[in-house]
Amino acid sequence: TYVEAPGKDSYAKDLGAVMDAAFADGFTLIDLRALRPHMRPQLADAHVDLARIIHGFDYMLVLTGGTASGELDHFAPPRRVE
């Protein structure tokens, strides 16, 4: 039986300030390259995950209004695989 569950990954743990820059009513593309000069060693040491994201990706696309996936075919008959 399908039961909804909260996300288990902590991928957004240190992204609070970056996520706050996203639009509340649409998609937002954030250029992470512009943040790299501001990622001083002291800040990077305190926020390891944030530093990893800023230095590991050029852009971040925030899809506002998304919802967790759900089971769509709960009552559908099993599919035949050939």
C-alpha positions as CSV (number, residue, x, y, z in Angstrom):
1,T,0.0,0.0,0.0
2,Y,1.3,3.4,-0.9
3,V,1.8,5.9,1.9
4,E,3.1,9.4,1.5
5,A,6.4,10.2,3.3
6,P,8.5,13.2,3.8
7,G,11.7,13.6,1.8
8,K,14.7,11.7,3.3
9,D,17.5,13.6,1.6
10,S,19.0,16.7,3.2
11,Y,19.9,18.2,-0.2
12,A,18.3,21.6,0.8
13,K,19.7,21.7,4.3
14,D,22.1,24.7,3.8
15,L,20.2,26.3,0.9
16,G,17.9,28.6,3.0
17,A,19.4,31.9,1.8
18,V,19.6,30.8,-1.8
19,M,16.0,29.5,-1.7
20,D,14.8,32.7,-0.2
21,A,15.9,34.4,-3.4
22,A,13.6,32.3,-5.5
23,F,10.2,33.7,-6.7
24,A,7.2,32.4,-4.8
25,D,5.0,32.2,-7.8
26,G,7.2,30.8,-10.6
27,F,10.4,29.2,-11.6
28,T,13.7,30.8,-10.8
29,L,17.1,30.2,-12.4
30,I,19.9,31.2,-10.0
31,D,23.5,31.7,-11.3
32,L,25.6,30.1,-8.6
33,R,28.8,31.2,-10.3
34,A,28.1,34.8,-9.0
35,L,28.2,33.5,-5.4
36,R,31.6,31.8,-5.6
37,P,33.7,35.0,-4.9
38,H,31.6,35.4,-1.7
39,M,32.3,31.9,-0.4
40,R,35.2,32.7,1.9
41,P,37.0,29.8,3.6
42,Q,35.4,30.5,7.0
43,L,31.9,30.5,5.4
44,A,32.7,27.3,3.4
45,D,33.9,25.6,6.6
46,A,30.7,26.5,8.4
47,H,28.4,25.5,5.5
48,V,30.1,22.6,3.7
49,D,27.0,21.5,1.8
50,L,26.3,25.0,0.6
51,A,29.9,25.4,-0.6
52,R,29.8,22.0,-2.3
53,I,26.7,23.1,-4.3
54,I,28.0,26.6,-5.1
55,H,31.3,25.2,-6.4
56,G,29.8,22.1,-7.9
57,F,27.0,23.6,-10.1
58,D,26.9,26.7,-12.3
59,Y,23.1,27.2,-12.0
60,M,20.3,26.1,-9.8
61,L,16.7,25.9,-11.1
62,V,14.1,26.3,-8.3
63,L,10.7,24.9,-9.4
64,T,8.3,26.6,-7.0
65,G,5.0,24.9,-6.3
66,G,6.2,21.4,-6.8
67,T,4.7,18.6,-4.9
68,A,6.0,15.2,-3.9
69,S,5.3,12.4,-6.2
70,G,2.4,10.0,-5.6
71,E,1.3,6.7,-6.8
72,L,-0.7,7.2,-10.0
73,D,-1.6,3.7,-11.0
74,H,-2.8,2.3,-7.7
75,F,-5.9,0.7,-9.2
76,A,-4.6,0.0,-12.7
77,P,-4.1,-3.6,-13.7
78,P,-0.6,-4.8,-13.9
79,R,1.1,-4.1,-17.2
80,R,2.2,-7.0,-19.4
81,V,5.9,-6.9,-20.3
82,E,6.9,-8.8,-23.4
